[in-house]
Amino acid sequence: MSEREELKNTGALLVSALDRYIDANSVIRNGYLERDSLVITPPGHPSHVESELQFVEALELKLQTLERLMKQTRNCSTTLVLIHKLPSELLARIFQFVFEPRPKTDWRSCPETISRVCTRWRNLSISLPALWRRIDLPFIRIIDKSLVVRGRLFASRAHPLPLDVSLYAPYTYHEVYGGSSIQTLVQKIAPHIGSLELDTHWKECNLILSSFLPKCKPGVLKTLTMCHDSPTGMFFDAPTGHRLPAYLSLLYTDIEIGGSAAERAEFDRVLASLTTLRLTGFYPFWTSQAYHGLIELRLLRGSLRPDKAVISEDHLIGILRASPALRILEFSLTIVEALFEDSSISPISLEDLESLSITQVADNKLGALLRWVAPGLKPFQLVINLNPDRDVELLDDQVTSFFARSQVSEIYTEANNHETVIKLLNLCPRLQTLACSHIRDSQPLQPEQDDPIISHATLRSLWIVHSSLDTARLLNIIKGSPALREILIWRCLYEGRLLSSPLYAGHVQAMAELGPKVKTIDHDPTRNWEISVS
């Protein structure tokens, strides 16, 4: 008999014996209950029960020993590898994957967590500079000494990689007793900062900029992210001795950085070396060297009202021309001071553009932006939101000309109705993926009305999220899109109900019979797209 057969037979006998033992104890207990013998206890009964309890406890210990043996045997399996047995190279890759930058991640205790698991994890994590690049600091005049010590420690462990530093302003703060000036840390880490993020809501922004930016090293600092949460926007790096233009002077506050010409010159050299700018409510002045040679630019209004987040058309043209290699452009400011109607319009070539996001461009300003953008031959992604009152802008000559010269291959839109979706399809003859969000119930067609005709040769994927499904209009899109291969549905309703109704299942079958795979999925299919709503 083999070892496995012996184990199987012995296990069966053990289960049978335990069942008999349980049954015997149940019979005794039931007999006492029926005779009401809880009042009259037979001689020797307590000692007998106590003896059996000791036997059960001993048996439990034996079963625990057996469980340990079985787990040790399982852990020896070549098909199951415990994490502490993984090669260091593979474990390091797992650490790096876990700590890759993600939105809304609290980084303030992440690396320390894994460094405290065991000696091996500590030594391995300390040997990986990428885990220690991120430094989060509250920007106040006096901070806790432990934060300064922590910042220095992170900087030393991250060497020689550039640092990602995030400065955030607490909504309420007080000077910490036994604290230390943040300047002592600035001197240590500023020359090694590759990415600097400023999240401020108060008026001491000049303190932050004066402390950090001039001390950063040109060519090392590549990314600058600034968010100013206030009803009034802020500018810095305006030309020395010049006031803000009239169209900005009542809407923005201008702050001056650097007390001498040499300091301002160094500040300009740092800004000129940037390749990524992400700005919300807080901007270098529109003629700053910061806008030259960018590959990513996000000009967002944040909490500013559209009429308070403005840029002149002339300044916009200058910014676009200064960065012809832009790959990512996100824009939600309001364009004012338009050029004269008889001005010559020559769209600016952005040959490398990969993503264009215009989710909150002010009403009637879409054409004013798009007429200056001339993407190259590379397919790119467009993020655009159009409510029913705005989709008339899609018929604007400047907008239709943009789509005609562009290789839009992917669109994400909060279109609000199916009619707008159809208009987008007709504007983008080379579109391959259309992702629609927040589509509401469409108005039912009148008997004398027909659905708009769809004829789209390249559409391969249709993704619908957070929407109310109109299967009749979906069938219309399917019939006019011979290349359509998949329809992905996430968090949608059908006639105000969940997608489990038999009627919906019948419509899905009808759609699938026309060719595409129709799937209801459990994740957002656009989660890896360049999407943000400013």
PyMOL commands that set and color helices and strands:
alter all, ss='L'
color gray80, all
select helices_A, chain A and resi 3-34+45-75+83-85+88-98+110-115+119-126+129-132+145-158+183-192+205-215+246-249+261-272+289-291+306-308+313-322+366-370+391-395+397-405+418-427+471-479+502-512
alter helices_A, ss='H'
color red, helices_A
select strands_A, chain A and resi 134-138+142-144+163-168+179-181+193-200+223-228+233-236+252-255+276-280+282-284+296-300+310-312+328-331+334-336+348-350+355-358+373-375+380-385+408-414+433-437+461-465+468-469+486-490+493-494+517-520
alter strands_A, ss='S'
color yellow, strands_A
deselect
rebuild
show_as cartoon
